[in-house]
Amino acid sequence: MNRTRLLLVALVAWIGVFLLTAAWVLATPIGNGPDESNHFAKATATVRGQWTGVPTGAQGITTVHVPRAVTDPQGAVPCAARDAAKSATCMPPFSTAAGDVEVPTGVGDYFPGYYLLVGWPTLLLDGAHGYLAVRLVSALVTSALAAVVVLVGAALRYRHALPAWAAVAVTPMSVYVGALVNPSSVEIAGCAALAAVTWLVLHDGEGRRLRWWLTLLVVCGVVAGSMRTASPLMVVVVVLGVLLTDVPRAVQLLRRRSVLTALGAAVVLLVPAVLWSAFVAGPAGYIPSSPERYGFVEGTLRTLALTPKWGEQMVGVFGWFDTTLPAWVVTAWAMGIGLVVLAGLAVRRRALPGTVFLIAATVLVPAVLQGIGAAEYGIIWQGRYGLPLLVATLLVVGLAADRDVFRARALRPFVVVVPVLAAVGQVVAFAVVLRRYAVGVSAPFASVFGAEAWHPFGGTVLAFVLLLVGLALAGGALAVSTSASPGSVALRSAVLRIDPDRPDGRRGARTTVRPGPSARGTRIRRRSGRSTR
């Protein structure tokens, strides 16, 4: 696929994912995302020059000064929170009064990168329009990073089932978080894009001009690593996990000057976020979750014991933990995740260290991070915090299984059936959450169109149309990405400009690959004039 077609596929994917996320933006009432009002206040203050909050006597709480007209009138906790039978019709309107107001927030000392990126619409728009605009800008960034995954799928020169692995990895909760004012949204999509680009550079980089892909790798890594306090660690884990899927090739790549330059640039660009986390956000602390406190070992073990709970939350527990999916949706998604994990454990010896490392890290990193802070804050972990690792792990493990576990014919059902089933699950999740906020979970679904229900901005029908069109465009782009692959690792390029057998990565003998009707019929011709089959 040439560069123009690659960019066209990526553009369609970007539009599709954005429309899908925009549907959730409209269908989620203002402030009803977890901690969303805290992040919105931080964004509003950051673009006005207040990068840190003013300390208060409460642990983890600071205050910021923002215009009253762009302040969530519900405060930190929305009126419908924690009661799934209560609709969002209780929301008060935004104030139209002039002047500033002091707003408490639990994220006042977070790194300002994300908030500078998405908070600028509040300089132009007041009230609900400003709030929704910030959400849409965040969704635009998130969907652009998600489109990078599709771009990689279209650029890979061997048959793969990335649409299936992406459909399993992108849980309803990850789409929901992508529609909120929350740095986790960009962190999740950024880690997924980083994993995909790193995979391409490592496993399918021969014969390419890698400068463009390495630049994209640096951008994805820096953006993903600058979101939250733990984000740099997530980035390191993802990159290390991918490199471990082919250690000899990774060692060879790391001897190349262009690769070392890219890694050095990423490290330098991440220094501000790391220093901010170490000296500003970290010392400021977090809001404790409960009176119980635990030592490192006990906190780690308790977090491990709650792994099934975190798993359910990563699939879909919405709002303020008050809205859950039907059991069959959660079970089906868990089965899909389990299938990918089992396939990852069955890969060949060379790729096995990477898949095992990523699967183990997805479970153990949350436990260790929580164990470190359990003595001071208690158990404050939430499943969505682990989504960056889960999504990246499922993509990488699936791609590894493509080559080592499944045959080409076996991939065809996965590429069709799994995305279709996942799309059904996404629609069901959207309908469940929309009904919860429109009329409450106990009301019949038909009542969401009634006059007494809460309606999204633009109407309920518009939200569903955006959802379905977004799913169709994103799914179509993914389908094109896999159909563009020629079908064999042996047909990876027309001209290999880098000899993979040279450990120093310098130019070797030019090898021309002329595809025949099958991989077995491929003719390889060297400069010497000899040819082999």
Secondary structure as UniProt FT lines:
FT   HELIX           3..27
FT   TURN            30..31
FT   TURN            34..35
FT   HELIX           36..46
FT   TURN            47..49
FT   STRAND          54..55
FT   TURN            59..60
FT   STRAND          62..67
FT   HELIX           68..70
FT   TURN            73..74
FT   TURN            79..82
FT   TURN            84..85
FT   HELIX           88..90
FT   STRAND          100..105
FT   TURN            108..109
FT   HELIX           113..118
FT   HELIX           120..123
FT   HELIX           127..155
FT   HELIX           162..169
FT   HELIX           172..178
FT   HELIX           183..203
FT   TURN            206..207
FT   HELIX           210..225
FT   TURN            229..230
FT   HELIX           231..243
FT   TURN            244..245
FT   HELIX           247..253
FT   TURN            254..255
FT   HELIX           257..276
FT   HELIX           277..281
FT   HELIX           282..284
FT   HELIX           296..305
FT   HELIX           307..316
FT   STRAND          317..318
FT   TURN            319..322
FT   STRAND          323..324
FT   HELIX           327..345
FT   TURN            349..351
FT   HELIX           352..377
FT   HELIX           383..386
FT   HELIX           387..404
FT   HELIX           408..438
FT   TURN            441..442
FT   HELIX           445..449
FT   TURN            451..452
FT   TURN            457..458
FT   HELIX           460..483
FT   HELIX           489..491
FT   STRAND          495..496
FT   TURN            500..501
FT   TURN            503..504
FT   STRAND          511..514
FT   HELIX           519..521
FT   STRAND          523..526
FT   TURN            527..528
FT   STRAND          531..532
//
